[in-house]
Amino acid sequence: MKFQINDINRVRNLFVSLLALVIILLPSILFPKTLGLLGARLSYEALLSEEEKTAYEWAFANYEAYYISFGEIEHSPDMLCTYDAVWWHLDGLYSIPPSAVSPVVINSINNFIEAGGGLFLSGFAPQYVVDLGLEDTLPQEIYSGLVISGNWGFKQRYPSHVIFRGLSDPFVTLSAGLEVCNNTCCWSDTSSFDGTWLAEGIGSVSNSSVECGEYSSGKGKVVFVGSGAYDWYTNGAENLSRENLTKFTSNILAYLLGNRQIFLGLLGNKTIYENLSDEEKEAYDWAISNYASNYISFNNIINTPSIIDTFNLIWWHYNENTSLPMESSDNAVIDALSSFISEGGGVLLSGFAPQYVVNMGIEDTPPQEISNEPTTSSVWGFTQIDRNHLIFRDMLNPVVTLSANLQVDNNICWWTDPETFDGSWLADLVWPDSVVTIGEYEVGSGKVIVVCSRAFDWYIEDGVNAYRENLELLMGNIFEYMSAPQVELGLVNWWKFDEGDGTTTLESVSSEECYISNNFNKPEWLEGVSGSALRLDGYSTWVTANNDETLQPSEGLTVEAWLAVEAYPSREAGIVSNHAKPSSGYFFGLDRFGRLELGLSLNNIWYTCKSDIFFPKWTWNHVAATFDKLTGLMKIFLNGELIQTTATPNVGLNPALDENIYIGRNNFMEYDNPPVPLSVLNGAVDEIKLYNTALSDSAIAVSYQALQPSSKPDMLVTRNRCSQDLSRPVYHPMPNANWTNEPHGLLYINNRYHIFFQKNPNGPQHELIHWGHLVSSDLVNWEELPYALAPEMGWDNWGIWSGTSADYNGTPVLIYTGVDGVKAGIGIASSHDNLKTFQKYSYNPVIPSCPADQDYMDFRDPFVWFEYGNWYMIVGSGIRDVGGTVLLYRSTNLQDWTYLGPMFIGDKNSSGIFWEMPIMVKIGGKYVLMTVPVGAARVTYWIGTFQNEVFTPDTEVPSYLDLNNGMLSPSPHIDSQGRLVAIGIIPDNRFGSEHLKNGWAHYFSLPRVWTLLEDNHIGQQPLPELESLRGQEWQYQN
């Protein structure tokens, strides 16, 4: 018989088609995920109960499942090695049948688990863990009986566990009104249970029973469910919660089966696998031994482009030549791979293959260095640029993948100019040199990763790579990352904040460029949890986004974000806000006390869920909030943990169609006068996601665990924020931005000077005052530190006003005025970490309010000094219609104070009606009492004596410190040279509109040295060390 050319072509085409079919089927043939359905009966049809068969029939319909009996295991103990997981659903027997406890069966099942198999026990089977030696105590509750069900289900004790993915908490698996057997096999004494408690029951037993749990043994796992809520056979009646029952079971089996499957295509330019280079085969052999993998050539794709759809990942490791093979550029190949990636596939390019991204049209610039010069290796690897990327999970930085003194190919295909690289730069050389050795592109729904380094070498002809394990771990992480689902159900908005610069940020779902408001049109950015993050300044920075009517949350809502806070907002401020309260929309943010709050409009009524936890400052935290119409529950999460729940009616959310979405502010803005916005966050945001569905508790926990910050956020404001204002002082001590007024508490301790001051971290206006903190080694050059004290819920909730400091036996103590909007009191705080942080005294206020022996007008600004073995305190006040006064107190420990009465009373006509910021210091053998009369804004003082706790001035009429109000509220201290040094506030005398425009208000005086002059007045001169600020001297004549 002779073949014609047409016949040969038909045979060739038939062969290619059969090859494609084999490739498509081969992964499921060679790498099955099989489920064994265990039973005591010899055959499935024999005497299984209706309950058992209903459960198993569902499994047959949804898995590659086979029935196996204990008798078969007794006869062939090794048969379990052909299964990935086994499920035993036992009904009708309160005790374990004898065939299940024979030594051969027990040993076989234990070996199966320890080798990595998964065992699921349900019905009455959970007690089997005692026979397997995993548990010491039998379940205390083992019973059955026909009953009419309620809404029975499970309350999650381990919400982050993957078996609860996609399920609410709690969730119902058996609806009410059904006649069921109520098979129960659980531990009511939870202290006797040795495994991990995953869930308790709701409705069927007490709410404190172990009805779902887990054990680990070797490499394997055992999960059990022993609840009356886990009932499959309902005698023909409809279980309205059947979907939750099957979802719960699917999650358990997925967990035990290892359900994230990778089908890997190993790409090459040779027709047959054996003709690949040793390097390529070494890499691919590893993949074949660890994943469902098959080799495909470019010619396979050219002839049958659909072959590529068999896989979810493609790896091309090319070692043969620095130039790419011609067939790789065939249009059929390019089109097939491009479609594969855009629809969610992942492609890994290594060796010389990374340059292929140019051919594929996803990169403009080829790698600048492509070479192959065999050499002896050094210690090679990768320095992580994006340390939070999942491909570096469980790896050190840098990660070494190739040990020294090995003969290697030294294949290089990398970008030496990262600026020209269009993807995301993930790694540099092990000794950083600005080289792109690992990078990533996002194309449609898929990803492309390039590994371009000589450290990625698999074939070692002579010797052993001591870091091969790191190489394999890196590869495993890459495959796991690329095989993860790319599309999140219900995701309607995602702001990544990876720009790192500029006045817009990309919303990734709609590709909208969202405008960032900022006082100086110069938003600040910092290192985020992933990539960069947007810095919010507390008054002028927020993001505005359009509201897509088609994506409005109604049936459910989830907002999640990474948030860092410098200070709590002046008023309620949104992380994400979209509302016209109370008639529509939602709000998720912080109140002014730092409590997370979720607000929703349901039926035109505003519902609120607010946490009792005060949000941690100065660190990254994952926050999330959900609303589910089905359950009616509003939930708030912090770092993956559920912290607050509020019940609402089971009605949908009223969308705010006409309102913008804001990030970092409230839709309803409150303002100060001048019009400074108050309802704005002060901190940083990253990775904000918005869903129109309620994510499960476990999904929130998984999201939190997916990203972990590599370091604390650097949120200390720098002087650059206000650098556009050329009138801003350069060498006067002052905070880097925002509002300040009186300095206080100048202190010298551990060879450093510290001064504190009135500070609003949220803007350039007097609002919600904190205590700022400056430090210096010479009183000339100052550095701002994080603020020392902040208002908190309680007696000082409206502000931490002025005061002083003391060195109490080596412990720095701050004494301050706390105000609550009605009255003022005196509190103290101490530091035990060299003034880095201060802790408020737990029994504050030490003086709760103004004394009642006179008609005092106000009460604030304590000043303390130590004398005669006691601490003395004066507090500024005034007696109505008489004049200003200072009230005197005495203490031995700064905590317990005795009121001694007014130390000195002035005359309202000569020294004002109320005195603030009083100080009392010794100078030249005399005492100086210094005050600032309210209204006059000019420092006055008396020279006198202090004897028997009485101050006697030398003159009735006070003197003025300055000719005008150039310096107010001085803070004095004896410096390291014994000089009395003082620093006060210099009011800048600008309007509030100028403060808002320039982002700062007021500054402090240069340090002055005080002495007592012969005429009984205070002499002042600049601190001599200020001469160090002088530059070159110039002399002019005529």
Buried (B, 14 or more C-beta within 10 A) or exposed (E): EEEEEEEEEEEEEEEBEEBBEEBBEBBEEEBEBBBBBBBBBBEBEEEBBBBBBBBBBBBBEEBBBBBBBBBBBBEEBEBBEEBBBBBBBBBBBEEBEEBBBBEEBBEBBBBBBEEEBBBBBBBBBBBBBBBBEBBEEBBBBBEBEEEEBBBBBBBBBBBBBBBBBBBBBBBBBBBEEBEBBBBBBBBBEBEBBEBBBBBBBBBBBEEEBBBBBBBEBEEBBBBBBBBBBBBBBBEEEEBBBBEBBBBBBBBBBBBBBEBEBBBBBBBBBBEEBEEBBEBBBBBBBBBBEBBBBBBBBBBBBBBBBEBBBBBBBBBBBBBBEBEBBEBBEBEBBBEBBBBBBEEBBBBBBBBBBBBBBBBBEBBEEBBBEBEBEEEEBBBBBBBBBBBBBBBBBEBEBBBBBBBEEBEBBBBBBBBBEBEBBEBBBBBBBBEEEEBBBBBBBBBBEBBBBBBBBBBBBBBBEEBEBEBBEBBBBBBBBBBBBBBEEBEBEBBBBBBBBBBEEEBEBBBBBBEBBBBBBBBBEBBBBBBBBBBBBBBBBBBBBBBBBEBBEEBBBBBBBBBBBBBBBBBBBBBBBBBBBBBBBBEBBBBBBBBBBBBBBBBBBBEEEBBEBBBEEBBBBBBBBBBBBBBBBEBBBBBBBBBBBBBBEBEBEEEBBBBBEEBBBBBBBBBBBBEBEBEBBBBBBBBBBBBBBBBBBBBBBBBBBBBBEBBEBBEEBEBEBEBEBBEBBEEBBEEEBBBBBBBBBBBBBBBBBEEBBBBBBBBBBBBBBBBBBBBBBBBBEBBBEBEBBBBBBBBBBEBBBBBBBBBBBBEBEEEBBBBBBBBBEEBBBBBBBBBEEEBEBBEBBEEBBBBEBBBEEBEBBBBBBBBBBEEEEBBBBBBBBBBEEBBBBBBBBBBEEBBEBEEBBBBBBBBBEEBBBBBBBBBBBBBBEBBBBBBBBBEBEBBBBBBBEBEEBEBEBEEEEBBBBBEEBEBBBBBBBEBEEEBBBBBBBBBBEBEBEBBBBBBBBBBBBBBBBBEBEEEEBBBBEEBEBBEEEEEEEEEEEE
